[in-house]
Amino acid sequence: MKQQHPAVIIEHLTKKFGDFTAVDDISFTVNRGEIFGFLGANGAGKSTTIRMLCGILKPTEGRGIVGGVDISKTPEKVKTFIGYMSQKFSLYDDLTIEENLNFFAGIYGVKKRKEAVNKAIESAGLAGKEKKLTGSLPVGWKQQLSLASAVMHSPSILFLDEPTSGVDPITRRKFWETIRKLAENGTTVFVTTHYMMEAEYCDRLSIMRAGKVIAIGSPGELKQKYKKDSLEDVFVSLVQKGENL
């Protein structure tokens, strides 16, 4: 059987903004079909890393390979087969739910657009609400719509930056049910989160502090390695107390 290459390969990836180093010489891989969690306090470098992997920011040093494509050499090609949901919604508030989905379907070159839009509305739990203006939606509905927009073209790799921030527990659970289904169907999911309960759903985790990766492994492996009963205790030990590998 032919061995599959990792979905994401990061080698000594670094991003500097002037004298400030946001991402500092990080290296790891993400397997195909894996839910990979990215943890860290605000300002740890998580969002900057994702923006580099999505071809939005150019690395200062190092290499990133996403789906076999070099993010420095051909960033535009990366954007054709990934999905990206940012912390700040990319939705248009003055368009309806249906109009937003039609817009993104056009951007991604989705075939059978009407069918894809209807499927996205259904999967987001927004059936019957398609004519509502996006700007009037509760945060949870916007999150669902944003995710539906990001996966309309069936991306092989999905980047989610704090996807459930500010939503209620029921919506958060539904969101993660969707993420698990995507992974089960072969989509690689790279997700940042502040919620330790969500981190437990990930196959593997990377913890960042001050731009560096300071720990990596499955939730169980990390708890065992640092002799903690919960991921929250692991996180606090590493990030607040300054423990390093």
Residue frames relative to the residue before (quaternion, step in Angstrom):
aa qw qx qy qz dx dy dz
M 1.0000 0.0000 0.0000 0.0000 0.00 0.00 0.00
K 0.4687 -0.6941 0.4753 0.2695 3.55 -0.88 0.98
Q 0.3900 -0.7306 0.5130 0.2258 3.57 -0.82 1.01
Q 0.3592 -0.7405 0.5306 0.2028 3.55 -0.92 0.96
H 0.4222 -0.6704 0.5460 0.2726 3.53 -1.09 0.74
P 0.6120 -0.5440 0.4057 0.4062 3.62 -1.14 0.47
A 0.5557 -0.6063 0.4521 0.3454 3.57 -1.18 0.55
V 0.7898 0.0964 -0.0240 0.6053 3.56 1.09 -0.79
I 0.0495 -0.7720 0.6337 0.0058 3.55 -0.96 0.97
I 0.0370 -0.7933 0.6074 -0.0193 3.57 -0.74 1.09
E 0.0076 0.8091 -0.5846 0.0601 3.56 -0.71 1.13
H 0.8486 -0.1556 0.0520 0.5030 3.56 -0.53 1.27
L 0.2072 0.8176 -0.5096 0.1699 3.57 1.09 0.74
T 0.0176 0.8015 -0.5922 0.0805 3.56 -0.84 1.07
K 0.0128 -0.7799 0.6256 0.0166 3.55 -1.10 0.75
K 0.0642 -0.7966 0.6010 -0.0025 3.55 -0.76 1.14
F 0.1453 -0.7329 0.6572 0.0985 3.52 -1.19 0.71
G 0.7827 -0.1330 0.0490 0.6060 3.57 0.04 1.28
D 0.8106 -0.1990 0.1834 0.5194 3.56 -0.79 -1.08
F 0.6237 0.5565 -0.3339 0.4357 3.58 1.28 -0.26
T 0.2114 -0.7677 0.5949 0.1100 3.57 -0.87 1.01
A 0.2219 -0.8108 0.5324 0.0993 3.58 -0.32 1.28
V 0.7682 0.0968 -0.0387 0.6317 3.57 1.08 -0.81
D 0.1332 -0.8602 0.4917 -0.0235 3.53 -0.52 1.28
D 0.8282 -0.2925 0.1606 0.4503 3.57 -0.20 1.37
I 0.2703 0.7785 -0.5227 0.2183 3.60 0.68 1.08
S 0.0438 -0.7908 0.6105 -0.0080 3.56 -1.16 0.73
F 0.3484 0.6956 -0.5910 0.2132 3.57 -0.98 0.93
T 0.3164 -0.7260 0.5691 0.2214 3.57 -1.31 0.10
V 0.2195 -0.7319 0.6277 0.1485 3.54 -1.31 0.44
N 0.3687 -0.7623 0.4943 0.1968 3.57 -0.72 1.08
R 0.5950 -0.5668 0.4313 0.3725 3.55 -1.21 0.48
G 0.8226 0.2083 -0.1802 0.4974 3.56 -0.97 0.90
E 0.5250 0.6480 -0.3909 0.3894 3.57 1.30 0.17
I 0.2857 -0.6751 0.6392 0.2324 3.56 -1.25 0.54
F 0.0490 -0.8255 0.5607 -0.0416 3.53 -0.32 1.31
G 0.2095 -0.8079 0.5438 0.0876 3.57 -0.59 1.17
F 0.1784 -0.7649 0.6154 0.0663 3.52 -1.10 0.84
L 0.0296 -0.8290 0.5571 -0.0397 3.58 -0.37 1.25
G 0.3116 0.7322 -0.5728 0.1967 3.53 -1.23 0.52
A 0.5761 -0.5770 0.4444 0.3710 3.55 -1.21 0.48
N 0.6731 -0.4521 0.3687 0.4545 3.60 -1.27 0.18
G 0.8010 0.2660 -0.2072 0.4946 3.57 -0.91 0.92
A 0.4553 0.7090 -0.4371 0.3145 3.60 1.28 0.12
G 0.5964 -0.5867 0.3574 0.4150 3.60 1.23 -0.40
K 0.3853 0.7560 -0.4619 0.2583 3.59 1.29 0.10
S 0.7141 0.4526 -0.2676 0.4622 3.58 0.71 -1.05
T 0.6215 0.5390 -0.3401 0.4556 3.59 1.03 -0.74
T 0.6341 0.5262 -0.3248 0.4643 3.56 1.01 -0.82
I 0.6636 0.5027 -0.3048 0.4626 3.58 0.88 -0.94
R 0.6636 0.5091 -0.3118 0.4507 3.59 0.92 -0.85
M 0.6163 0.5066 -0.3503 0.4907 3.60 1.12 -0.53
L 0.6819 0.5006 -0.2943 0.4447 3.58 0.87 -0.95
C 0.6796 0.4729 -0.2809 0.4854 3.58 1.18 -0.55
G 0.5353 -0.6560 0.3922 0.3595 3.60 1.25 0.04
I 0.4703 0.6829 -0.4327 0.3538 3.58 1.27 0.34
L 0.7664 0.1935 -0.1003 0.6043 3.56 1.05 -0.85
K 0.3598 -0.7217 0.5461 0.2268 3.57 -1.03 0.76
P 0.4715 -0.6778 0.4793 0.2977 3.61 -0.84 0.92
T 0.4646 -0.6459 0.5256 0.3011 3.56 -1.19 0.60
E 0.7839 -0.0413 0.0580 0.6168 3.55 1.04 -0.87
G 0.7138 0.4664 -0.3221 0.4113 3.55 -1.30 0.22
R 0.3983 -0.7218 0.5299 0.1988 3.51 -1.36 -0.02
G 0.0527 -0.7730 0.6312 0.0356 3.52 -1.16 0.71
I 0.0845 -0.7810 0.6183 0.0229 3.56 -0.85 1.03
V 0.0285 -0.7986 0.6002 -0.0336 3.58 -0.62 1.15
G 0.8348 -0.0482 -0.0088 0.5484 3.57 -0.56 1.16
G 0.7052 -0.4651 0.2520 0.4721 3.57 1.11 0.71
V 0.6494 0.5092 -0.3043 0.4758 3.59 1.30 -0.03
D 0.4179 -0.7033 0.5227 0.2398 3.57 -0.95 0.95
I 0.3992 -0.7590 0.4650 0.2199 3.59 -0.58 1.16
S 0.6487 0.5095 -0.3229 0.4640 3.61 1.19 -0.42
K 0.7225 0.4621 -0.2473 0.4509 3.55 0.99 -0.88
T 0.8183 0.0368 0.0167 0.5734 3.61 0.89 -0.93
P 0.0532 -0.8496 0.5245 0.0137 3.62 0.55 1.15
E 0.6245 0.5550 -0.3484 0.4250 3.59 1.05 -0.69
K 0.6243 0.5435 -0.3399 0.4465 3.59 1.09 -0.67
V 0.5908 0.5795 -0.3576 0.4328 3.58 1.09 -0.74
K 0.6710 0.5452 -0.2923 0.4088 3.56 0.94 -0.94
T 0.6125 0.5928 -0.3497 0.3888 3.60 1.18 -0.41
F 0.8087 0.2645 -0.1367 0.5073 3.61 1.10 -0.53
I 0.6159 0.5044 -0.3707 0.4784 3.58 1.25 0.27
G 0.2664 -0.6952 0.6279 0.2268 3.52 -1.38 0.20
Y 0.0680 -0.8108 0.5813 0.0053 3.59 -1.00 0.78
M 0.0391 -0.7676 0.6396 -0.0089 3.54 -0.82 1.07
S 0.2091 -0.8192 0.5270 0.0864 3.56 -0.36 1.26
Q 0.6676 -0.4737 0.3802 0.4305 3.55 -1.33 0.19
K 0.7242 0.3224 -0.2000 0.5758 3.56 1.04 -0.81
F 0.4866 -0.6997 0.4380 0.2861 3.55 -0.63 1.13
S 0.3122 -0.7366 0.5694 0.1888 3.54 -1.04 0.81
L 0.4280 0.7192 -0.4418 0.3232 3.56 1.32 0.21
Y 0.3854 -0.6976 0.5526 0.2439 3.56 -1.26 0.46
D 0.3983 -0.7701 0.4543 0.2050 3.55 -0.44 1.27
D 0.7021 0.4694 -0.2749 0.4595 3.60 1.10 -0.63
L 0.6149 0.4896 -0.3615 0.5015 3.59 1.29 0.22
T 0.5159 -0.6131 0.4869 0.3477 3.57 -1.20 0.43
I 0.7051 -0.4169 0.3489 0.4554 3.56 -1.32 0.12
E 0.6853 0.4961 -0.2742 0.4572 3.55 0.85 -1.04
E 0.6657 0.5062 -0.3007 0.4586 3.59 0.96 -0.87
N 0.6219 0.5320 -0.3408 0.4626 3.60 1.02 -0.74
L 0.6785 0.4894 -0.2904 0.4647 3.57 0.89 -0.95
N 0.6272 0.5260 -0.3292 0.4707 3.59 1.04 -0.75
F 0.6307 0.5417 -0.3228 0.4522 3.55 1.04 -0.83
F 0.7124 0.4465 -0.2656 0.4718 3.58 0.80 -0.99
A 0.5869 0.5575 -0.3691 0.4566 3.58 1.11 -0.60
G 0.6543 0.5065 -0.2980 0.4760 3.57 1.07 -0.78
I 0.6313 0.5412 -0.3216 0.4530 3.58 1.01 -0.87
Y 0.7491 0.4002 -0.2032 0.4872 3.56 0.95 -0.95
G 0.4304 -0.7221 0.4512 0.2995 3.60 1.27 -0.05
V 0.2070 0.8105 -0.5188 0.1761 3.56 1.09 0.77
K 0.3302 -0.7256 0.5680 0.2046 3.57 -0.92 0.93
K 0.7965 0.1877 -0.1838 0.5447 3.60 -1.17 0.56
R 0.0287 -0.8814 0.4716 -0.0009 3.50 0.90 1.10
K 0.6564 0.5205 -0.3260 0.4382 3.59 0.87 -0.89
E 0.6520 0.5130 -0.3028 0.4690 3.55 0.98 -0.88
A 0.6617 0.5110 -0.2986 0.4603 3.58 1.00 -0.87
V 0.6423 0.5198 -0.3178 0.4651 3.58 1.02 -0.82
N 0.6579 0.5067 -0.3086 0.4639 3.59 0.92 -0.89
K 0.6462 0.5161 -0.3116 0.4679 3.57 1.01 -0.84
A 0.6539 0.5172 -0.3083 0.4581 3.59 0.99 -0.85
I 0.6337 0.5263 -0.3233 0.4657 3.59 1.00 -0.82
E 0.6661 0.5040 -0.2929 0.4653 3.54 0.96 -0.91
S 0.6976 0.4867 -0.2809 0.4445 3.57 0.84 -0.98
A 0.6748 0.4814 -0.2814 0.4834 3.57 1.17 -0.60
G 0.4526 -0.7006 0.4433 0.3284 3.59 1.28 -0.10
L 0.5287 0.6519 -0.3821 0.3866 3.57 1.19 0.57
A 0.2930 0.7671 -0.5171 0.2413 3.60 1.21 0.39
G 0.7717 0.2923 -0.2499 0.5066 3.56 -0.90 0.98
K 0.7075 0.4202 -0.2399 0.5151 3.58 1.30 -0.20
E 0.3444 0.8092 -0.4425 0.1751 3.57 1.33 0.01
K 0.7108 0.4615 -0.2636 0.4608 3.62 1.10 -0.62
K 0.4764 0.6700 -0.4444 0.3559 3.59 1.27 0.03
L 0.4847 -0.6434 0.5037 0.3121 3.56 -1.07 0.75
T 0.5307 -0.6672 0.4252 0.3039 3.55 -0.87 0.96
G 0.6291 0.5670 -0.3275 0.4190 3.57 1.06 -0.75
S 0.6853 0.4864 -0.2817 0.4632 3.58 1.19 -0.49
L 0.5349 0.6748 -0.3837 0.3337 3.59 1.27 -0.18
P 0.5260 -0.5849 0.5045 0.3560 3.59 -1.19 0.54
V 0.6836 -0.5074 0.3320 0.4063 3.57 -1.21 0.51
G 0.6530 0.5372 -0.3231 0.4251 3.60 0.90 -0.89
W 0.6590 0.4921 -0.3086 0.4778 3.58 0.96 -0.82
K 0.6294 0.5297 -0.3351 0.4592 3.58 1.02 -0.77
Q 0.6258 0.5354 -0.3341 0.4583 3.56 1.03 -0.81
Q 0.6638 0.5052 -0.3005 0.4624 3.57 0.91 -0.93
L 0.6601 0.5038 -0.2975 0.4711 3.56 0.99 -0.87
S 0.6412 0.5316 -0.3187 0.4524 3.57 0.99 -0.84
L 0.6545 0.4917 -0.3083 0.4846 3.59 0.99 -0.83
A 0.6406 0.5276 -0.3248 0.4536 3.59 0.93 -0.88
S 0.6456 0.5173 -0.3126 0.4668 3.58 1.05 -0.79
A 0.6863 0.5167 -0.2788 0.4293 3.57 1.00 -0.88
V 0.7665 0.3535 -0.1928 0.5004 3.61 1.15 -0.51
M 0.3295 0.7826 -0.4797 0.2212 3.60 1.24 0.22
H 0.7370 0.4014 -0.2114 0.5011 3.57 1.08 -0.76
S 0.4515 -0.7174 0.4246 0.3180 3.58 1.29 0.38
P 0.0239 0.8384 -0.5433 0.0365 3.61 0.65 1.08
S 0.4711 -0.6733 0.4883 0.2937 3.57 -1.10 0.64
I 0.7677 0.1759 -0.0978 0.6084 3.58 1.24 -0.54
L 0.1116 -0.8118 0.5731 0.0080 3.56 -0.79 1.07
F 0.1469 -0.7847 0.5999 0.0539 3.56 -0.82 1.09
L 0.0385 -0.8048 0.5912 -0.0362 3.56 -0.68 1.15
D 0.1267 -0.8137 0.5663 0.0326 3.57 -0.56 1.19
E 0.8058 -0.2012 0.0655 0.5531 3.58 -0.27 1.33
P 0.0533 0.8771 -0.4767 0.0230 3.63 0.82 0.94
T 0.7742 0.3393 -0.1933 0.4981 3.63 1.08 -0.54
S 0.2959 0.7790 -0.5045 0.2262 3.57 1.20 0.39
G 0.8503 0.1796 -0.1418 0.4740 3.56 -0.83 1.02
V 0.6056 0.5574 -0.3793 0.4227 3.62 1.18 0.11
D 0.5918 -0.5873 0.4236 0.3540 3.56 -1.26 0.44
P 0.6890 -0.5177 0.3156 0.3971 3.62 -1.19 0.47
I 0.6368 0.5311 -0.3380 0.4452 3.61 1.01 -0.74
T 0.6617 0.4909 -0.2958 0.4834 3.57 0.95 -0.92
R 0.6270 0.5433 -0.3303 0.4502 3.57 1.03 -0.82
R 0.6548 0.5083 -0.3149 0.4624 3.58 0.95 -0.85
K 0.6464 0.5169 -0.3159 0.4639 3.60 0.95 -0.88
F 0.6270 0.5552 -0.3219 0.4417 3.53 1.03 -0.87
W 0.7082 0.4529 -0.2642 0.4728 3.56 0.91 -0.92
E 0.5573 0.5639 -0.3950 0.4642 3.58 1.17 -0.40
T 0.6427 0.5162 -0.3078 0.4751 3.56 1.06 -0.83
I 0.6431 0.5287 -0.3165 0.4546 3.58 0.95 -0.90
R 0.6606 0.5089 -0.3097 0.4569 3.59 0.94 -0.89
K 0.6424 0.5197 -0.3232 0.4612 3.58 1.01 -0.80
L 0.6301 0.5311 -0.3301 0.4604 3.57 1.00 -0.81
A 0.6720 0.4940 -0.2936 0.4671 3.58 0.92 -0.91
E 0.6329 0.5392 -0.3230 0.4521 3.58 1.02 -0.82
N 0.7037 0.4362 -0.2495 0.5023 3.56 1.16 -0.63
G 0.6986 -0.5260 0.2519 0.4145 3.57 1.26 0.36
T 0.5135 0.6357 -0.4310 0.3826 3.61 1.25 -0.05
T 0.3283 -0.7068 0.5907 0.2092 3.56 -0.99 0.87
V 0.1087 -0.8120 0.5729 0.0234 3.60 -0.73 1.06
F 0.0954 -0.7699 0.6309 0.0008 3.54 -0.76 1.17
V 0.0601 0.8515 -0.5078 0.1158 3.59 -0.28 1.25
T 0.2206 -0.7370 0.6199 0.1544 3.56 -1.03 0.81
T 0.0701 0.8003 -0.5917 0.0675 3.56 -1.05 0.74
H 0.3403 -0.7066 0.5805 0.2190 3.53 -1.31 0.46
Y 0.6281 0.5666 -0.3208 0.4260 3.55 1.28 -0.30
M 0.3933 -0.7501 0.4836 0.2208 3.56 -0.57 1.18
M 0.5797 0.5709 -0.3743 0.4448 3.60 1.13 -0.60
E 0.6565 0.4967 -0.3047 0.4790 3.58 1.02 -0.80
A 0.6167 0.5674 -0.3436 0.4238 3.55 1.02 -0.77
E 0.5987 0.5743 -0.3488 0.4359 3.58 1.15 -0.62
Y 0.6355 0.5452 -0.3254 0.4393 3.60 1.17 -0.53
C 0.6008 0.5998 -0.3516 0.3946 3.59 1.21 -0.40
D 0.5271 -0.6207 0.4788 0.3281 3.56 -1.17 0.61
R 0.7751 -0.0414 0.0416 0.6291 3.54 1.06 -0.86
L 0.2290 -0.7746 0.5805 0.1025 3.52 -1.29 0.51
S 0.1314 -0.7288 0.6602 0.1254 3.50 -1.30 0.49
I 0.1693 -0.7779 0.5976 0.0952 3.58 -0.91 0.90
M 0.1618 -0.7995 0.5759 0.0544 3.56 -0.83 1.07
R 0.0207 0.7567 -0.6532 -0.0139 3.52 -1.25 0.59
A 0.8545 -0.0469 -0.0013 0.5173 3.57 -0.83 1.04
G 0.7650 -0.4137 0.1952 0.4534 3.56 0.89 0.99
K 0.6899 0.4525 -0.2737 0.4943 3.58 1.29 -0.12
V 0.4114 -0.6468 0.5714 0.2931 3.57 -1.20 0.55
I 0.1127 -0.8355 0.5371 0.0283 3.59 -0.58 1.15
A 0.7957 0.0385 -0.0499 0.6025 3.60 1.26 -0.15
I 0.0290 0.7910 -0.6106 0.0263 3.55 -1.14 0.63
G 0.4101 0.6889 -0.5222 0.2908 3.58 -1.02 0.81
S 0.6383 -0.4815 0.3978 0.4500 3.57 -1.27 -0.05
P 0.6700 -0.4797 0.3512 0.4446 3.63 -1.17 0.34
G 0.6719 0.5043 -0.2971 0.4539 3.58 0.92 -0.89
E 0.6535 0.5225 -0.3094 0.4519 3.57 0.96 -0.88
L 0.6695 0.5033 -0.3037 0.4541 3.58 0.95 -0.86
K 0.6510 0.5041 -0.3201 0.4687 3.58 0.98 -0.82
Q 0.6617 0.4983 -0.3034 0.4710 3.56 1.01 -0.79
K 0.6624 0.5321 -0.3077 0.4282 3.59 0.88 -0.95
Y 0.7872 0.3068 -0.1538 0.5123 3.57 0.92 -0.94
K 0.4179 -0.7555 0.4316 0.2614 3.56 1.35 0.34
K 0.4420 0.6574 -0.4719 0.3869 3.55 0.85 1.10
D 0.4952 -0.6762 0.4680 0.2803 3.56 -1.17 0.64
S 0.8018 0.1691 -0.0769 0.5681 3.59 1.14 -0.49
L 0.6043 -0.5506 0.4322 0.3806 3.55 -1.26 0.41
E 0.5914 0.5732 -0.3679 0.4316 3.56 1.09 -0.66
D 0.6566 0.4996 -0.3084 0.4735 3.58 0.99 -0.82
V 0.6126 0.5331 -0.3406 0.4738 3.58 1.07 -0.75
F 0.6702 0.5200 -0.2919 0.4419 3.55 0.86 -1.04
V 0.6741 0.4937 -0.2949 0.4635 3.58 0.85 -0.97
S 0.6372 0.5409 -0.3198 0.4462 3.57 0.98 -0.88
L 0.7299 0.4415 -0.2370 0.4649 3.57 0.87 -0.98
V 0.7672 0.4060 -0.2048 0.4523 3.56 0.78 -1.04
Q 0.7548 0.3879 -0.2217 0.4802 3.59 0.82 -0.93
K 0.7379 0.4124 -0.2347 0.4799 3.58 0.92 -0.87
G 0.4526 -0.7368 0.4140 0.2845 3.54 1.28 -0.17
E 0.3085 0.7428 -0.5319 0.2650 3.58 1.16 0.46
N 0.0877 -0.8063 0.5838 0.0387 3.60 -0.98 0.73
L 0.5878 -0.5788 0.4260 0.3715 3.55 -1.24 0.36
